[in-house]
């Protein structure tokens, strides 16, 4: 059974996501959190194997900050959001599932995330159209273009750019 942490500030959506996830007996939601602090507390207490994280959270925190901190605890993240980042972030998440989604989208996304976490090749015939997976195996060009900054060093700038673009 895969233990999952849901990090979502919309309580109704978090509860709906919990029921969709647990509709498959292979998955169990061990906790629901609504911001960075509650996510870290839940992760420490329940040791989830995967976190489903919205990008906009309560108390001015973001899913990016949650992903960074959960990565320190070796807990993979799958973003679940209404507006996806414009760029892949394999150093922060396995991928991004866009809202709105169906139960089938959630189940297929979890199965694909689990395959990625376990290093298994996925043979699922249909990837949900609202799921984007990030490929962590793609290495940066050894001869970077002028102005290129490796993703970890440019993370703050990329996040600020994305956040500024979503506040219109």
C-alpha positions as CSV (number, residue, x, y, z in Angstrom):
1,X,0.0,0.0,0.0
2,X,1.4,3.4,-1.0
3,X,1.1,6.0,1.8
4,X,0.2,9.4,0.5
5,X,0.1,12.9,2.0
6,X,-2.3,15.4,0.5
7,X,-1.2,19.1,0.8
8,X,-4.2,21.3,-0.3
9,X,-5.6,24.4,1.3
10,X,-9.1,23.9,-0.1
11,X,-10.6,21.5,2.5
12,X,-13.4,20.3,0.2
13,X,-11.0,19.6,-2.6
14,X,-8.6,17.9,-0.2
15,X,-11.4,15.6,1.1
16,X,-12.5,14.8,-2.5
17,X,-9.0,14.0,-3.5
18,X,-8.6,11.7,-0.5
19,X,-11.7,9.8,-1.5
20,X,-10.6,9.6,-5.1
21,X,-7.2,8.3,-4.1
22,X,-8.6,5.7,-1.6
23,X,-11.0,4.5,-4.2
24,X,-8.1,2.3,-5.2
25,X,-7.2,-0.1,-2.3
26,X,-3.5,0.2,-3.2
27,X,-3.4,3.8,-2.0
28,X,-3.9,5.3,1.5
29,X,-4.0,9.0,2.4
30,X,-2.2,9.2,5.7
31,X,-2.8,12.9,6.3
32,X,-4.1,16.2,4.8
33,X,-2.2,19.4,5.3
34,X,-2.9,23.0,4.2
35,X,0.4,24.8,4.4
36,X,4.2,24.2,4.8
37,X,4.2,23.7,8.5
38,X,1.3,21.3,8.7
39,X,2.8,19.4,5.7
40,X,6.2,19.0,7.5
41,X,4.5,17.9,10.7
42,X,2.3,15.4,8.9
43,X,5.4,14.1,7.0
44,X,7.3,13.6,10.2
45,X,4.5,11.9,11.9
46,X,3.2,9.6,9.1
47,X,6.2,9.1,6.8
48,X,4.3,9.2,3.5
49,X,5.9,7.6,0.4
50,X,4.4,10.3,-1.9
51,X,2.9,13.8,-1.5
52,X,0.2,15.3,-3.7
53,X,0.9,19.0,-3.4
54,X,-1.1,22.1,-4.6
55,X,1.1,25.0,-5.6
56,X,-0.9,27.7,-3.7
57,X,-1.3,27.0,-0.1
58,X,-2.6,28.6,3.1
59,X,-0.7,31.2,5.1
60,X,1.2,32.5,2.1
61,X,3.1,29.3,1.6
62,X,3.6,27.6,-1.7
63,X,3.8,24.0,-3.0
64,X,7.3,24.8,-4.2
65,X,8.6,25.3,-0.6
66,X,6.8,22.2,0.5
67,X,8.4,20.2,-2.4
68,X,11.9,21.5,-1.4
69,X,11.5,20.5,2.2
70,X,9.9,17.1,1.4
71,X,12.8,16.4,-1.0
72,X,15.1,16.8,2.0
73,X,13.1,14.0,3.6
74,X,13.2,11.8,0.4
75,X,9.5,12.1,-0.1
76,X,8.6,12.5,-3.8
77,X,6.0,15.1,-4.8
78,X,3.4,15.1,-7.6
79,X,2.1,18.6,-8.0
80,X,-1.7,18.9,-8.3
81,X,-2.7,22.4,-9.4
82,X,-5.0,24.5,-11.5
83,X,-2.1,26.3,-13.3
84,X,1.0,24.3,-14.0
85,X,4.5,25.9,-14.1
86,X,5.7,26.8,-17.6
87,X,8.8,24.7,-17.2
88,X,9.6,21.2,-15.9
89,X,11.1,20.8,-12.4
90,X,12.4,17.3,-12.1
91,X,14.5,18.4,-9.1
92,X,11.3,19.2,-7.2
93,X,8.6,16.9,-8.4
94,X,7.8,13.8,-10.5
95,X,5.3,15.8,-12.5
96,X,2.1,17.8,-12.4
97,X,-1.6,16.8,-12.6
98,X,-3.8,19.7,-13.7
99,X,-7.2,20.4,-12.1
100,X,-9.9,19.6,-12.9
101,X,-9.3,15.8,-12.9
102,X,-11.4,12.6,-12.8
103,X,-10.9,9.6,-10.6
104,X,-9.4,7.8,-13.5
105,X,-6.9,10.7,-14.0
106,X,-5.9,10.4,-10.3
107,X,-5.5,6.6,-10.4
108,X,-3.5,6.7,-13.7
109,X,-1.3,9.5,-12.3
110,X,-0.6,7.7,-9.1
111,X,0.3,4.5,-10.9
112,X,2.7,6.3,-13.2
113,X,4.2,8.2,-10.2
114,X,4.6,4.9,-8.4
115,X,6.3,3.4,-11.4
116,X,8.7,6.3,-11.6
117,X,9.5,6.1,-7.8
118,X,10.1,2.4,-8.0
119,X,12.2,2.6,-11.2
120,X,9.8,0.5,-13.2
121,X,9.1,1.0,-16.8
122,X,5.4,2.0,-17.3
123,X,3.3,0.1,-19.8
124,X,0.1,2.0,-19.3
125,X,-1.5,2.7,-22.7
126,X,-3.0,6.1,-21.9
127,X,-1.5,8.9,-19.9
128,X,-4.0,11.3,-18.6
129,X,-4.1,14.4,-20.9
130,X,-3.8,16.7,-17.9
131,X,-0.7,15.0,-16.5
132,X,2.9,16.1,-17.3
133,X,5.7,14.0,-16.1
134,X,9.2,15.5,-15.5
135,X,12.2,13.5,-16.7
136,X,14.9,13.7,-14.1
137,X,17.3,11.7,-16.4
138,X,17.8,14.5,-18.9
139,X,21.1,16.1,-18.1
140,X,21.8,19.8,-18.8
141,X,23.8,20.5,-22.0
142,X,27.5,20.2,-21.1
143,X,28.0,23.3,-23.3
144,X,25.3,25.6,-21.9
145,X,23.9,28.5,-24.0
146,X,24.9,32.0,-22.9
147,X,22.8,33.0,-19.9
148,X,22.1,29.4,-18.8
149,X,21.9,28.9,-15.1
150,X,21.5,25.3,-13.7
151,X,18.0,24.7,-12.4
152,X,18.9,24.5,-8.7
153,X,20.7,27.9,-8.7
154,X,17.9,29.5,-10.8
155,X,15.0,28.0,-8.8
156,X,14.2,31.1,-6.9
157,X,14.1,33.3,-10.0
158,X,12.0,30.7,-11.9
159,X,9.5,30.4,-9.0
160,X,9.2,34.2,-8.6
161,X,8.6,34.5,-12.4
162,X,5.9,31.8,-12.3
163,X,4.2,33.2,-9.2
164,X,4.2,36.7,-10.7
165,X,2.6,35.3,-13.8
166,X,-0.2,33.6,-11.9
167,X,-1.3,36.7,-9.9
168,X,-3.0,38.5,-12.8
